[in-house]
Amino acid sequence: MNYLPVSSPLSEWTRILPSILLATPRRRCLSASASVLANPLSISQPGPPPTAPLPAASQYGERVHRRRRQADLIKKAQDIRIEQLKPGRAMNQRFWKDVIVKTNSDGLYIIYLDARPVRNPQTKVPLSIPPSKPHLATAIALEWDLLTSAQQALRAHFIPLTSIASRAHDLALQDASAASSKPVAEATASHQSRTIREDIIMTLLPYLDTDTLLCWAPPPPKEDDPAMTVIPTLRDRQARVAEPIISYLTTSIWPGVKLHPSLDDSSIIPTKQPQETRDIIRGWMTGLNAWELVSLERAVLSGKSLCVGARLLCEWGESFADVRRALGTSRPQGVQRFGIEEAAQACSLEVTWQTGRWGEVEDSHDVDKEDLRSQLGSAVLVASGTSQA
């Protein structure tokens, strides 16, 4: 069959189109149903525009939203429970008005917050101060009077005197319990009463090998310039401060004991003191009463020097009044007693030397300096009393 070229007129093409369609071979339909022609609708009819399609509801989004609401409710419930349980207003306020020092039937001093006695945090019994220590009782009362809230009483640095007095009170109660125990249970009771005492002694005795007063700087190398040899070195200052203290201890407190510097000229490892020296000092600490032993502990832990702590205790402790009376006539005219400032300078001589050359670090060296004097002052106040010379 010949088809018309593309360039034939349209009328000719429409005339022969039916004959072309009839000439096409017929194909058999697989479906037996009758064919139905589609009736297209006119799109020119006016009407509203179709609505925008909406996304299907997401199950994941609903779950996240539900969990967020549950978390918010749980958080609100927890906040309400915390506000109900925590002390809050009660701890942030001061529940006492006046602080009073009273004496009981035994002559012991008791500090009262209005009508409530200050209690030992360990034994829960009223904290009692010996009759010979009215200054300590007054200082503890002043300590509580300066607190602005009950929350501050839970922090030891706000009540240092109360904490050290409570420790001495615990040790004194254990010593009294051991002294009044029956002979049958004497060994067991003595072992139990020495728990705090032996712990303190075992803690303080190692400080003798690394004592700040006995750790001297190595001697400097020889200088060719004669002018440089006139300037005192750190070792010279350490020897000048340590020798009077060591001489006092080895002649009046520990007769026959030999204390030598812990560091050799060619070594950085401290050498231990002789065993005989350790045994004598251990026996001396065992014989101290509860208040003096706890005072020695505070002085040694703050100054890192057993020798300085012992010298301070001997100068202010009640049990050493006879020693001070015996040495009072031999003290040179104008020489002051070994006090807090002298002990602090002896413990921090190397720090003072370094800061004098390189300067102090703000909020570090100055804070440590005041804290050291505060700790040594509390040790003096606990050890001293009205019966001292």
Long-range contacts (C-beta under 8 A, 24 or more apart in sequence): 87-150, 87-151, 90-150, 91-149, 91-150, 91-151, 92-149, 92-150, 92-151, 93-149, 93-150, 94-147, 94-148, 94-149, 94-150, 95-150, 96-144, 99-141, 99-142, 99-144, 99-145, 100-141, 101-134, 101-137, 101-138, 101-141, 103-131, 104-128, 107-131, 109-133, 109-134, 109-137, 111-137, 111-140, 111-141, 111-144, 113-144, 118-144, 118-162, 120-166, 120-169, 120-170, 121-166, 122-166, 122-170, 123-169, 123-170, 123-173, 125-173, 127-162, 127-165, 127-166, 127-169, 128-169, 129-165, 130-291, 130-385, 132-318, 132-385, 132-386, 132-387, 133-291, 133-382, 133-384, 133-385, 133-386, 134-386, 135-381, 135-384, 135-386, 136-161, 136-165, 136-381, 136-382, 136-384, 139-381, 140-165, 160-374, 160-375, 160-378, 161-378, 161-381, 161-382, 164-294, 164-295, 164-298, 164-378, 164-379, 164-382, 165-382, 167-196, 167-294, 167-297, 168-290, 168-291, 168-293, 168-294, 168-295, 168-382, 169-290, 170-196, 171-196, 171-197, 171-200, 171-290, 171-293, 171-294, 172-289, 172-290, 172-291, 175-289, 175-290, 197-286, 197-290, 197-293, 200-285, 200-293, 200-294, 200-297, 201-282, 201-285, 201-286, 203-297, 203-301, 204-285, 204-296, 204-297, 204-300, 204-306, 204-309, 205-278, 205-281, 205-282, 205-285, 205-306, 207-300, 207-304, 207-305, 207-306, 208-273, 208-277, 208-278, 208-281, 208-306, 208-307, 209-262, 209-270, 209-271, 209-272, 209-273, 210-262, 210-270, 210-304, 211-262, 211-304, 211-305, 211-306, 211-307, 212-303, 212-304, 212-305, 212-308, 212-346, 212-347, 212-349, 212-350, 213-238, 213-241, 213-242, 213-245, 213-246, 213-305, 213-307, 213-308, 213-346, 213-347, 214-242, 214-259, 214-260, 214-261, 214-262, 214-307, 215-261, 215-262, 215-263, 215-270, 216-242, 216-261, 216-263, 217-350, 218-263, 218-265, 218-266, 219-265, 234-349, 234-350, 234-353, 237-349, 237-353, 238-349, 238-350, 241-345, 241-346, 241-349, 242-307, 242-346, 245-307, 245-308, 245-311, 245-338, 245-346, 246-307, 248-311, 248-314, 249-307, 249-310, 249-311, 249-314, 252-314, 252-323, 252-327, 253-284, 253-310, 253-314, 253-323, 254-280, 254-281, 254-284, 256-280, 257-281, 259-307, 281-306, 288-313, 288-319, 289-319, 291-382, 291-383, 292-317, 292-318, 292-319, 292-383, 294-382, 295-379, 295-380, 295-382, 295-383, 296-379, 296-383, 298-375, 298-376, 298-378, 298-379, 298-382, 299-343, 299-375, 299-376, 299-379, 301-375, 302-347, 302-371, 302-372, 302-375, 302-376, 302-379, 303-343, 303-344, 303-346, 303-347, 303-348, 303-372, 303-375, 303-376, 304-347, 305-346, 305-347, 308-343, 308-346, 308-347, 309-343, 309-379, 311-338, 311-343, 312-338, 312-339, 312-340, 312-343, 312-376, 312-379, 312-380, 312-383, 313-379, 313-383, 315-339, 316-380, 316-383, 316-384, 316-388, 317-383, 317-384, 317-388, 318-383, 318-384, 318-385, 318-387, 318-388, 320-388, 321-387, 321-388, 321-389, 322-389, 324-388, 324-389, 325-389, 328-389, 339-380, 340-373, 340-376, 340-377, 340-380, 341-373, 343-376, 344-369, 344-372, 344-373, 344-376, 347-372, 348-372
